[in-house]
């Protein structure tokens, strides 16, 4: 259920006032992940798009702080000028994703395989709690061992714990060059075995993805060109059918994964956490149940499923339940955020009560009849 009322503050004080003026608030950015912007009850939409811009950038310290409504594309441009970047491959950048939305959704691209997900680069935040209190969690330096690591808890929270106003990230030096190799497989099971073998070799690959429809593994290596060529030659001794991918084609391919547009435009996109051992059977089960386009990222840690219509989601949820998986609807017209809804944990409920005692922010589990809790 959505409300037509939209508040658009342009400062942290205005954001605080806007939140205190409504009983129920859903904080959004550019709404590039529309299912995550839904709420099961009447609410006021509070947009942080007006809070945009880099607050502090320390290239020598490899950190920056920016307002939560800052488009990720703007940040990437600033970082690129100093030869730096965000290795976790932020998603939906071309679509307009903001820093706050990227954190709240917890989405990371193929680059998470080598360097870790957004959780490993998010250092701290200035946020507004349910009673209007403005607090700083985490820090602005890489080495910070003080207190609870609350920033990690905010990744993927979907705006449950408060409104982020400023966020701080660490960054890495930008790679000199990139090379992509492809490898055809006989089955998803074979892909799983080859991907697992490649992951533990000395090559230190940047990304290992698998496109199910074409039964093709894609390996990405980032570094000096001669190093990439040497690694490719070494990999060729292990996988005789390995083929280099043209740079322009490779860039288009990886961009389509990050932008979630490798599928039909009207599809509903679901993120399904998995493992290298689990994804073959999961892909086969989905294949047999419904027409779907499947892409496996992060060496099997995430299966992206694109289904042609919202009606297919019910069947997909049945498959996920049978396979003991859960799904998060990220793009498209979905009536529900979760498939095979997860139970909330006691620590999540404790943090919610501490940060938002009046229940001003949305609850993922508020519409659940029994509010299932696990330890």
C-alpha positions as CSV (number, residue, x, y, z in Angstrom):
1,X,0.0,0.0,0.0
2,X,1.4,3.4,-1.0
3,X,0.4,6.9,-0.1
4,X,0.4,9.9,-2.5
5,X,1.9,12.1,0.1
6,X,5.6,12.7,-0.6
7,X,7.9,14.8,1.4
8,X,11.2,16.0,-0.1
9,X,13.5,17.6,2.5
10,X,16.7,19.2,1.4
11,X,18.7,19.2,4.7
12,X,19.2,16.9,7.6
13,X,17.1,19.2,9.9
14,X,14.3,19.2,7.3
15,X,14.5,15.4,7.0
16,X,14.1,15.1,10.8
17,X,11.1,17.5,10.8
18,X,9.5,15.6,7.9
19,X,9.8,12.3,9.7
20,X,8.4,13.7,13.0
21,X,5.4,15.1,11.1
22,X,4.1,11.6,10.0
23,X,3.0,8.6,12.0
24,X,4.3,6.1,9.4
25,X,7.2,6.9,7.0
26,X,8.8,5.1,4.1
27,X,12.2,6.6,3.3
28,X,13.2,6.4,-0.4
29,X,15.8,7.6,-2.8
30,X,15.2,7.4,-6.6
31,X,13.0,4.3,-6.1
32,X,15.0,2.2,-8.6
33,X,14.0,-0.9,-6.6
34,X,10.3,-0.3,-6.4
35,X,9.2,-3.4,-4.4
36,X,11.5,-2.3,-1.5
37,X,9.6,1.0,-1.4
38,X,6.3,-0.6,-0.6
39,X,4.6,-0.7,2.8
40,X,1.7,-2.7,4.0
41,X,0.0,0.3,5.7
42,X,-0.8,3.9,5.0
43,X,2.3,6.0,5.1
44,X,4.1,9.2,4.0
45,X,6.9,8.7,1.5
46,X,9.9,10.7,2.5
47,X,12.4,11.1,-0.3
48,X,16.1,11.9,0.4
49,X,16.8,12.9,-3.2
50,X,17.3,16.5,-2.0
51,X,20.1,15.4,0.3
52,X,22.8,14.9,-2.4
53,X,26.5,15.6,-2.7
54,X,29.9,14.5,-1.4
55,X,30.4,15.9,2.2
56,X,34.1,14.8,2.7
57,X,36.5,13.0,0.4
58,X,40.0,11.9,1.6
59,X,41.7,10.2,-1.4
60,X,44.8,9.5,0.7
61,X,42.7,7.8,3.3
62,X,40.6,5.9,0.7
63,X,37.3,7.1,2.3
64,X,34.5,9.4,1.4
65,X,31.3,10.7,3.1
66,X,28.3,11.7,1.1
67,X,24.6,12.5,1.7
68,X,22.4,9.4,1.4
69,X,20.5,10.8,-1.6
70,X,23.6,11.1,-3.7
71,X,23.4,9.2,-6.9
72,X,26.0,6.4,-7.0
73,X,26.9,7.5,-10.5
74,X,28.0,10.9,-9.2
75,X,30.2,9.3,-6.6
76,X,31.8,7.0,-9.1
77,X,32.6,10.0,-11.3
78,X,34.3,11.8,-8.3
79,X,36.3,8.7,-7.4
80,X,37.3,8.0,-11.0
81,X,39.0,11.4,-11.2
82,X,41.4,10.2,-8.4
83,X,41.8,6.7,-9.8
84,X,39.6,5.1,-7.2
85,X,36.3,3.0,-7.3
86,X,33.8,0.9,-5.3
87,X,34.9,-2.7,-5.9
88,X,31.6,-4.3,-4.8
89,X,30.0,-3.3,-8.1
90,X,27.1,-1.1,-7.1
91,X,23.9,-2.1,-8.9
92,X,21.4,-0.1,-10.9
93,X,23.7,2.8,-11.2
94,X,22.6,3.8,-14.6
95,X,19.0,3.6,-13.4
96,X,19.7,6.2,-10.8
97,X,20.4,4.3,-7.6
98,X,21.4,6.4,-4.6
99,X,23.9,5.6,-1.8
100,X,21.2,5.2,0.8
101,X,19.1,2.9,-1.4
102,X,22.2,0.8,-2.2
103,X,22.8,0.3,1.5
104,X,19.2,-0.3,2.4
105,X,18.8,-2.9,-0.3
106,X,22.1,-4.6,0.3
107,X,22.7,-5.3,-3.4
108,X,26.2,-6.0,-4.7
109,X,27.3,-6.9,-8.2
110,X,29.7,-9.6,-9.5
111,X,32.7,-7.8,-8.1
112,X,31.7,-8.9,-4.6
113,X,33.3,-12.3,-5.3
114,X,36.9,-11.1,-4.8
115,X,36.6,-8.0,-2.6
116,X,33.4,-8.6,-0.6
117,X,29.9,-7.1,-0.6
118,X,28.8,-3.6,0.2
119,X,28.8,-4.7,3.9
120,X,32.6,-4.7,3.7
121,X,32.9,-1.1,2.4
122,X,30.3,0.7,4.4
123,X,32.0,2.3,7.4
124,X,29.4,4.6,9.1
125,X,26.3,6.7,8.9
126,X,24.6,9.7,10.4
127,X,21.0,8.6,10.8
128,X,17.7,9.8,12.3
129,X,15.9,7.4,14.7
130,X,12.2,7.1,15.2
131,X,12.0,9.7,18.0
132,X,14.0,12.3,15.9
133,X,17.3,11.7,17.6
134,X,20.2,12.2,15.2
135,X,23.0,9.7,15.9
136,X,26.3,8.7,14.3
137,X,27.0,5.0,14.0
138,X,30.3,3.5,12.9
139,X,33.0,6.0,11.9
140,X,34.8,7.8,9.1
141,X,38.0,5.8,9.2
142,X,38.8,2.3,8.1
143,X,40.2,1.1,11.4
144,X,37.4,1.7,13.9
145,X,36.9,-0.9,16.7
146,X,34.7,1.3,19.0
147,X,31.2,0.0,20.0
148,X,28.8,-2.2,18.1
149,X,29.2,-2.5,14.4
150,X,25.8,-1.0,13.7
151,X,26.5,0.0,10.1
152,X,26.8,-3.7,9.1
153,X,23.3,-4.1,10.5
154,X,21.9,-1.4,8.3
155,X,22.9,-3.2,5.0
156,X,19.8,-4.8,3.6
157,X,17.5,-3.4,6.4
158,X,15.1,-1.9,3.8
159,X,14.8,1.3,5.9
160,X,13.5,-0.5,9.1
161,X,15.8,1.0,11.7
162,X,15.9,4.7,10.7
163,X,16.6,7.2,8.0
164,X,20.2,7.5,6.8
165,X,21.3,11.1,6.1
166,X,25.0,10.7,5.6
167,X,27.0,7.6,4.8
168,X,30.8,6.8,4.7
169,X,32.5,4.3,2.5
170,X,36.0,3.1,2.0
171,X,37.3,2.7,-1.6
172,X,40.0,0.9,-3.5
173,X,42.4,1.9,-6.3
174,X,40.8,1.5,-9.7
175,X,42.2,-1.4,-11.7
176,X,44.4,-0.6,-14.7
177,X,42.7,-3.0,-17.1
178,X,40.0,-5.7,-17.3
179,X,39.7,-9.0,-19.3
180,X,36.8,-11.4,-19.5
181,X,36.9,-15.1,-20.6
182,X,33.9,-17.4,-21.3
183,X,33.6,-21.1,-20.9
184,X,30.6,-23.3,-22.2
185,X,29.4,-26.1,-19.9
186,X,27.3,-29.2,-20.4
187,X,25.1,-28.5,-17.3
188,X,24.7,-26.3,-14.2
189,X,26.3,-29.1,-12.2
190,X,29.4,-29.0,-14.3
191,X,29.4,-25.2,-14.1
192,X,29.3,-25.4,-10.3
193,X,32.3,-27.8,-10.3
194,X,34.4,-25.6,-12.6
195,X,33.5,-22.4,-10.8
196,X,34.5,-23.9,-7.5
197,X,37.8,-25.1,-8.9
198,X,38.6,-21.7,-10.4
199,X,37.7,-19.9,-7.2
200,X,40.4,-21.6,-5.2
201,X,43.2,-21.4,-7.8
202,X,46.0,-18.7,-7.6
203,X,44.4,-16.6,-10.3
204,X,42.5,-14.4,-7.9
205,X,39.7,-13.7,-10.3
206,X,37.6,-10.6,-9.9
207,X,34.2,-12.1,-10.8
208,X,32.9,-15.6,-11.6
209,X,29.3,-15.6,-13.0
210,X,27.2,-18.2,-14.8
211,X,24.5,-17.5,-17.3
212,X,22.0,-20.4,-17.2
213,X,20.2,-20.0,-20.5
214,X,23.5,-20.3,-22.5
215,X,25.3,-22.6,-20.0
216,X,28.2,-20.3,-20.0
217,X,30.6,-19.3,-17.2
218,X,32.1,-15.8,-17.4
219,X,35.5,-15.1,-15.6
220,X,36.6,-11.5,-15.1
221,X,40.2,-10.6,-14.3
222,X,41.3,-7.0,-13.4
223,X,44.8,-5.8,-13.3
224,X,47.7,-4.9,-15.7
225,X,47.1,-6.1,-19.2
226,X,50.2,-8.4,-19.3
227,X,49.1,-10.0,-16.0
228,X,45.6,-10.6,-17.3
229,X,47.1,-12.2,-20.4
230,X,49.4,-14.5,-18.3
231,X,46.5,-15.6,-16.1
232,X,44.4,-16.3,-19.2
233,X,47.2,-18.5,-20.6
234,X,47.4,-20.4,-17.4
235,X,43.7,-20.9,-17.2
236,X,43.7,-22.2,-20.7
237,X,45.8,-25.1,-19.5
238,X,43.0,-26.0,-17.1
239,X,40.0,-25.3,-19.4
240,X,40.8,-26.0,-23.0
241,X,37.6,-24.5,-24.3
242,X,38.1,-21.1,-22.7
243,X,37.5,-18.2,-25.0
244,X,38.4,-14.5,-24.7
245,X,35.5,-12.1,-24.8
246,X,35.8,-8.9,-26.8
247,X,36.2,-5.9,-24.5
248,X,33.1,-4.0,-25.7
249,X,31.0,-7.2,-25.5
250,X,32.3,-7.9,-22.1
251,X,31.6,-4.4,-20.8
252,X,28.0,-4.7,-22.2
253,X,27.6,-8.1,-20.5
254,X,28.8,-7.0,-17.1
255,X,26.8,-3.8,-17.3
256,X,23.6,-5.8,-18.1
257,X,24.2,-7.8,-14.9
258,X,24.7,-4.8,-12.7
259,X,21.7,-3.0,-14.2
260,X,19.5,-6.2,-14.1
261,X,18.5,-5.7,-17.7
262,X,19.6,-9.0,-19.3
263,X,15.9,-10.0,-19.3
264,X,12.7,-8.8,-20.8
265,X,11.9,-5.2,-19.7
266,X,8.6,-6.1,-17.9
267,X,10.0,-9.0,-15.9
268,X,10.0,-9.2,-12.1
269,X,13.5,-9.7,-10.8
270,X,14.0,-11.8,-7.6
271,X,17.3,-12.1,-5.7
272,X,17.8,-15.6,-4.3
273,X,20.7,-16.2,-1.9
274,X,22.4,-19.5,-2.7
275,X,25.7,-21.5,-2.5
276,X,27.9,-23.0,-5.2
277,X,26.5,-26.4,-4.3
278,X,22.9,-25.4,-4.2
279,X,22.5,-23.4,-7.3
280,X,22.4,-26.2,-9.9
281,X,19.4,-28.0,-8.4
282,X,17.7,-24.6,-7.7
283,X,18.1,-23.5,-11.4
284,X,16.8,-26.9,-12.6
285,X,13.8,-26.8,-10.3
286,X,12.9,-23.2,-11.4
287,X,13.4,-24.2,-15.1
288,X,11.0,-27.1,-14.7
289,X,8.3,-25.0,-13.0
290,X,8.1,-21.7,-14.8
291,X,9.5,-19.8,-17.8
292,X,12.3,-17.8,-16.2
293,X,15.7,-16.2,-17.1
294,X,18.3,-17.2,-14.6
295,X,21.8,-15.7,-13.9
296,X,24.1,-16.9,-11.2
297,X,26.5,-14.3,-9.7
298,X,29.3,-14.3,-7.1
299,X,30.5,-17.8,-7.9
300,X,27.1,-19.2,-7.0
301,X,26.2,-17.0,-3.9
302,X,23.3,-15.3,-5.6
303,X,20.8,-16.6,-8.2
304,X,18.9,-13.8,-10.1
305,X,15.6,-15.0,-11.4
306,X,13.6,-12.9,-13.9
307,X,10.0,-14.1,-14.4
308,X,7.8,-12.9,-17.1
309,X,4.8,-11.9,-15.0
310,X,3.8,-11.3,-11.4
311,X,1.5,-14.4,-11.7
312,X,4.6,-16.5,-11.9
313,X,5.8,-15.4,-8.5
314,X,3.5,-17.7,-6.7
315,X,4.9,-20.7,-8.5
316,X,8.4,-19.4,-7.9
317,X,7.7,-19.1,-4.2
318,X,6.4,-22.7,-4.1
319,X,9.7,-23.8,-5.7
320,X,11.8,-21.7,-3.2
321,X,9.9,-23.1,-0.3
322,X,10.4,-26.7,-1.5
323,X,14.1,-26.0,-2.0
324,X,14.4,-24.2,1.4
325,X,15.4,-20.9,-0.3
326,X,14.1,-17.4,0.1
327,X,13.6,-14.6,-2.5
328,X,13.6,-10.8,-2.4
329,X,11.7,-9.0,-5.2
330,X,13.9,-6.2,-6.4
331,X,12.5,-4.9,-9.6
332,X,9.1,-5.0,-11.5
333,X,5.5,-5.0,-10.4
334,X,5.5,-7.4,-7.4
335,X,2.8,-7.3,-4.8
336,X,5.0,-8.8,-2.1
337,X,8.6,-8.0,-1.2
338,X,9.5,-11.5,0.1
339,X,9.1,-15.0,-1.4
340,X,9.0,-17.6,1.4
341,X,9.2,-14.8,3.9
342,X,12.0,-15.1,6.4
343,X,11.4,-14.9,10.1
344,X,12.7,-12.0,12.0
345,X,15.3,-12.5,14.7
346,X,15.2,-11.5,18.3
347,X,18.2,-9.2,17.8
348,X,16.4,-7.5,14.9
349,X,13.4,-6.8,17.0
350,X,15.5,-5.5,19.8
351,X,17.3,-3.1,17.5
352,X,13.9,-2.0,16.1
353,X,12.6,-1.3,19.6
354,X,15.7,0.6,20.5
355,X,15.9,2.7,17.3
356,X,12.3,3.2,16.6
357,X,10.2,2.5,19.7
358,X,7.0,4.2,18.3
359,X,7.1,2.2,15.0
360,X,7.5,5.2,12.8
361,X,9.4,3.3,10.1
362,X,8.0,0.4,8.1
363,X,8.3,-3.1,9.3
364,X,9.0,-5.9,6.9
365,X,7.1,-8.2,9.2
366,X,4.4,-5.9,10.2
367,X,1.8,-7.4,7.9
368,X,2.7,-11.0,8.9
369,X,-0.2,-12.3,11.0
370,X,2.1,-13.9,13.6
371,X,5.3,-11.9,13.4
372,X,7.4,-15.0,13.3
373,X,10.5,-14.7,15.4
374,X,13.6,-16.9,15.4
375,X,16.5,-16.9,17.7
